[in-house]
């Protein structure tokens, strides 16, 4: 199925059969589902707990700060950290199609070449 034909759908109670079920609509899950669905004979189901990135804040670099909590995030936090005066820290995990790439302020960070050089040898 071409990417343009993909839609968010709800199939409650229906008996469907799939060749692949991908859990998580983050960057890797979306790419994998798209690549697998290029073969029309393969049925692929992509499951994502969150919705689409309908909110305009997803598409504004400064909007990411608002999207790291609330509807776009699972709202996880750590237990009190003993060595940090019992502070509780927020642990942001995106809950939206696109996953963390949807709430990263549209920032691209290139790794240091020294980190990758040993792999290339």
Buried (B, 14 or more C-beta within 10 A) or exposed (E): BEEEEBEEEEEEEEEEEEEEEBEBBBBEBBEBBBEBBEEEEEBBBBEBEBBBBEBEBBEEEEBBEBBBEEEBBEBEEEEEEEEEEEEEEEEBBBBBBBBBBBBBEBEEEEEEEEEEEEEEE
